[in-house]
């Protein structure tokens, strides 16, 4: 059982996962960081199969985006710009790669093994 304090703490002090939505007339930027803890929670502990599968697909997409964005960002003296996020999500990737849900295994096993 997770506490309210654990849910309220940000995984990183900086917003790392900004996504510019490519509309024709404007390009609003959406920060995906605040959604990551809830997506992880749904992917790992949802009892509803459809919710779990959608959360796994979303988390997989975010994983690919994080890896690509982390590889492009200049480090600026930092070890890894995405390090604090990776520290939280890589154990989840391993857990989902060994999950009983086949879709989760198909998505995350190639990322970790």
Backbone as CSV, one residue per row, in Angstrom:
resi,resn,N_x,N_y,N_z,CA_x,CA_y,CA_z,C_x,C_y,C_z
1,UNK,0.853,-1.185,0.000,0.000,0.000,0.000,0.891,1.238,0.000
2,UNK,0.692,2.081,-0.965,1.498,3.290,-1.081,0.891,4.395,-0.229
3,UNK,1.763,5.259,0.258,1.277,6.365,1.082,1.013,7.594,0.216
4,UNK,0.269,8.516,0.782,-0.018,9.768,0.088,1.266,10.554,-0.137
5,UNK,2.175,10.505,0.822,3.450,11.224,0.702,4.266,10.691,-0.477
6,UNK,4.266,9.368,-0.667,5.014,8.781,-1.789,4.429,9.207,-3.122
7,UNK,3.110,9.347,-3.182,2.457,9.773,-4.417,2.665,11.249,-4.704
8,UNK,2.863,12.045,-3.651,2.971,13.495,-3.805,4.377,13.951,-4.185
9,UNK,5.370,13.111,-3.986,6.756,13.489,-4.271,7.045,13.340,-5.761
10,UNK,7.621,14.390,-6.341,7.985,14.343,-7.764,9.177,13.406,-7.963
11,UNK,9.210,12.736,-9.084,10.304,11.819,-9.372,11.567,12.562,-9.786
12,UNK,11.419,13.767,-10.291,12.562,14.601,-10.677,12.167,16.050,-10.453
13,UNK,13.127,16.862,-10.059,12.823,18.271,-9.794,12.638,19.074,-11.080
14,UNK,13.187,18.573,-12.189,13.019,19.225,-13.494,12.038,18.442,-14.351
15,UNK,11.327,19.159,-15.178,10.443,18.512,-16.154,11.306,18.013,-17.304
16,UNK,11.322,16.723,-17.498,12.174,16.118,-18.535,11.393,15.676,-19.766
17,UNK,10.114,15.395,-19.591,9.339,14.794,-20.679,8.339,15.779,-21.264
18,UNK,8.837,16.846,-21.834,7.967,17.807,-22.511,7.751,17.351,-23.946
19,UNK,6.507,17.417,-24.378,6.159,16.987,-25.726,5.395,18.109,-26.416
20,UNK,5.930,18.594,-27.522,5.264,19.639,-28.302,4.277,18.964,-29.259
21,UNK,3.004,19.212,-29.029,1.958,18.607,-29.870,1.938,19.331,-31.213
22,UNK,2.169,18.609,-32.308,2.320,19.258,-33.616,1.000,19.553,-34.327
23,UNK,0.263,20.524,-33.821,-0.925,20.975,-34.529,-0.501,21.907,-35.659
24,UNK,-1.376,22.137,-36.621,-1.053,22.972,-37.768,-0.808,24.426,-37.364
25,UNK,-1.698,24.972,-36.533,-1.616,26.400,-36.224,-0.841,26.726,-34.944
26,UNK,-0.827,25.832,-33.965,-0.083,26.078,-32.730,0.657,24.819,-32.306
27,UNK,1.629,24.980,-31.407,2.399,23.847,-30.899,2.417,23.887,-29.372
28,UNK,1.303,23.495,-28.736,1.308,23.508,-27.270,2.238,22.417,-26.736
29,UNK,2.897,22.717,-25.631,3.795,21.752,-25.004,3.111,21.130,-23.803
30,UNK,3.105,19.820,-23.770,2.513,19.073,-22.662,3.643,18.390,-21.908
31,UNK,3.654,18.567,-20.605,4.633,17.883,-19.772,4.057,16.536,-19.357
32,UNK,4.751,15.466,-19.690,4.266,14.124,-19.409,4.742,13.594,-18.052
33,UNK,5.678,14.287,-17.412,6.236,13.851,-16.129,5.175,13.579,-15.059
34,UNK,4.206,14.469,-14.865,3.232,14.221,-13.787,2.385,12.968,-13.991
35,UNK,2.273,12.492,-15.214,1.461,11.312,-15.500,2.208,10.003,-15.245
36,UNK,3.518,10.061,-15.246,4.338,8.853,-15.168,4.069,7.999,-13.921
37,UNK,4.017,8.556,-12.710,3.750,7.697,-11.547,2.405,6.960,-11.625
38,UNK,1.387,7.637,-12.088,0.066,6.995,-12.178,0.048,5.917,-13.264
39,UNK,0.710,6.167,-14.380,0.793,5.169,-15.445,1.521,3.929,-14.945
40,UNK,2.609,4.141,-14.208,3.362,3.019,-13.633,2.482,2.232,-12.665
41,UNK,1.755,2.942,-11.835,0.869,2.278,-10.878,-0.182,1.433,-11.590
42,UNK,-0.807,1.980,-12.616,-1.829,1.234,-13.356,-1.231,0.038,-14.092
43,UNK,-0.042,0.211,-14.660,0.602,-0.871,-15.403,0.999,-2.027,-14.492
44,UNK,1.363,-1.713,-13.272,1.840,-2.766,-12.375,0.756,-3.362,-11.489
45,UNK,-0.282,-2.604,-11.185,-1.208,-3.112,-10.171,-2.688,-3.059,-10.533
46,UNK,-3.023,-2.734,-11.754,-4.437,-2.702,-12.122,-4.981,-4.124,-12.239
47,UNK,-6.151,-4.345,-11.655,-6.781,-5.659,-11.746,-7.627,-5.794,-13.018
48,UNK,-7.922,-4.655,-13.647,-8.674,-4.655,-14.897,-7.699,-4.853,-16.056
49,UNK,-7.855,-5.921,-16.814,-6.903,-6.260,-17.873,-6.776,-5.148,-18.912
50,UNK,-7.900,-4.604,-19.340,-7.872,-3.561,-20.372,-7.096,-2.328,-19.880
51,UNK,-7.311,-1.937,-18.645,-6.591,-0.792,-18.078,-5.100,-1.086,-18.001
52,UNK,-4.756,-2.296,-17.558,-3.352,-2.686,-17.443,-2.656,-2.673,-18.803
53,UNK,-3.324,-3.214,-19.805,-2.740,-3.275,-21.151,-2.526,-1.863,-21.711
54,UNK,-3.519,-1.000,-21.571,-3.390,0.376,-22.073,-2.276,1.114,-21.317
55,UNK,-2.198,0.910,-20.001,-1.137,1.551,-19.214,0.230,1.025,-19.637
56,UNK,0.332,-0.264,-19.916,1.600,-0.840,-20.389,1.999,-0.271,-21.743
57,UNK,1.032,-0.140,-22.633,1.324,0.440,-23.947,1.770,1.893,-23.816
58,UNK,1.107,2.634,-22.953,1.474,4.033,-22.722,2.866,4.119,-22.098
59,UNK,3.144,3.281,-21.111,4.458,3.277,-20.464,5.553,2.882,-21.451
60,UNK,5.266,1.935,-22.309,6.244,1.535,-23.329,6.548,2.696,-24.274
61,UNK,5.510,3.402,-24.694,5.709,4.578,-25.552,6.543,5.637,-24.841
62,UNK,6.246,5.871,-23.571,7.026,6.842,-22.801,8.470,6.378,-22.625
63,UNK,8.672,5.072,-22.485,10.030,4.539,-22.354,10.843,4.822,-23.611
64,UNK,10.262,4.568,-24.759,10.954,4.825,-26.026,11.221,6.327,-26.173
65,UNK,10.255,7.141,-25.820,10.416,8.597,-25.880,11.516,9.065,-24.928
66,UNK,11.544,8.510,-23.707,12.562,8.879,-22.728,13.959,8.514,-23.224
67,UNK,14.096,7.326,-23.764,15.405,6.876,-24.245,15.876,7.757,-25.397
68,UNK,14.970,8.035,-26.338,15.325,8.899,-27.464,15.645,10.316,-27.036
69,UNK,14.842,10.861,-26.161,15.063,12.230,-25.697,16.330,12.323,-24.849
70,UNK,16.562,11.322,-24.016,17.775,11.303,-23.194,19.037,11.199,-24.027
71,UNK,18.954,10.500,-25.143,20.116,10.347,-26.018,20.417,11.640,-26.774
72,UNK,19.407,12.459,-27.010,19.584,13.711,-27.765,19.988,14.888,-26.895
73,UNK,19.631,14.854,-25.604,19.866,16.009,-24.746,21.352,16.167,-24.438
74,UNK,21.849,17.403,-24.501,23.222,17.620,-24.065,23.296,17.399,-22.562
75,UNK,24.359,16.746,-22.109,24.407,16.384,-20.705,24.699,17.565,-19.776
76,UNK,25.425,18.564,-20.216,25.687,19.735,-19.391,26.349,19.384,-18.073
77,UNK,27.233,18.400,-18.061,27.913,18.004,-16.846,27.152,16.978,-16.025
78,UNK,25.916,16.738,-16.366,25.100,15.769,-15.657,25.408,14.374,-16.201
79,UNK,25.391,13.367,-15.348,25.646,11.998,-15.810,24.644,11.598,-16.882
80,UNK,23.380,11.616,-16.519,22.312,11.301,-17.455,21.138,12.206,-17.141
81,UNK,20.662,12.966,-18.111,19.539,13.868,-17.841,18.299,13.136,-17.352
82,UNK,18.116,11.915,-17.773,16.934,11.140,-17.397,17.209,10.187,-16.232
83,UNK,18.349,10.324,-15.589,18.778,9.387,-14.548,17.774,9.158,-13.443
84,UNK,17.174,10.224,-12.922,16.219,10.076,-11.814,14.953,9.344,-12.267
85,UNK,14.555,9.587,-13.502,13.382,8.872,-14.026,13.715,7.413,-14.311
86,UNK,14.896,7.174,-14.895,15.313,5.800,-15.176,15.374,4.981,-13.889
87,UNK,15.840,5.603,-12.825,15.960,4.917,-11.538,14.602,4.411,-11.050
88,UNK,13.542,5.121,-11.390,12.191,4.729,-10.985,11.546,3.749,-11.956
89,UNK,11.791,3.904,-13.251,11.050,3.093,-14.225,11.752,1.800,-14.631
90,UNK,13.079,1.724,-14.572,13.747,0.495,-15.000,13.357,-0.716,-14.156
91,UNK,13.224,-0.591,-12.822,12.729,-1.758,-12.070,11.314,-2.164,-12.489
92,UNK,10.512,-1.200,-12.880,9.149,-1.485,-13.344,9.206,-2.214,-14.683
93,UNK,10.121,-1.798,-15.568,10.275,-2.486,-16.854,10.624,-3.955,-16.626
94,UNK,11.525,-4.211,-15.700,11.924,-5.586,-15.389,10.748,-6.373,-14.818
95,UNK,9.997,-5.739,-13.930,8.816,-6.389,-13.347,7.792,-6.731,-14.426
96,UNK,7.548,-5.805,-15.345,6.563,-6.043,-16.403,7.067,-7.051,-17.435
97,UNK,8.370,-7.131,-17.628,8.930,-8.112,-18.560,8.715,-9.536,-18.061
98,UNK,8.478,-9.686,-16.756,8.252,-11.003,-16.152,6.819,-11.168,-15.652
99,UNK,5.933,-10.320,-16.084,4.544,-10.308,-15.626,3.757,-11.480,-16.218
100,UNK,2.599,-11.757,-15.631,1.735,-12.811,-16.170,0.945,-12.318,-17.381
101,UNK,0.824,-11.007,-17.533,0.103,-10.425,-18.674,0.983,-10.520,-19.918
102,UNK,0.523,-11.232,-20.907,1.299,-11.489,-22.122,1.676,-10.200,-22.856
103,UNK,0.764,-9.244,-22.925,1.049,-7.986,-23.627,2.207,-7.253,-22.945
104,UNK,2.210,-7.226,-21.621,3.294,-6.575,-20.879,4.630,-7.249,-21.179
105,UNK,4.631,-8.568,-21.186,5.853,-9.319,-21.482,6.337,-9.013,-22.898
106,UNK,5.422,-9.002,-23.864,5.803,-8.736,-25.252,6.359,-7.329,-25.432
107,UNK,5.867,-6.374,-24.653,6.343,-5.002,-24.769,7.678,-4.782,-24.069
108,UNK,7.844,-5.327,-22.871,8.984,-4.956,-22.043,10.141,-5.945,-22.060
109,UNK,9.897,-7.191,-22.418,11.009,-8.145,-22.464,12.097,-7.705,-23.455
110,UNK,11.746,-7.225,-24.665,12.818,-6.776,-25.573,13.616,-5.577,-25.030
111,UNK,13.023,-4.811,-24.129,13.746,-3.661,-23.572,14.750,-4.058,-22.497
112,UNK,14.499,-5.159,-21.807,15.354,-5.496,-20.671,16.198,-6.743,-20.852
113,UNK,15.855,-7.600,-21.808,16.651,-8.829,-21.999,17.272,-8.861,-23.359
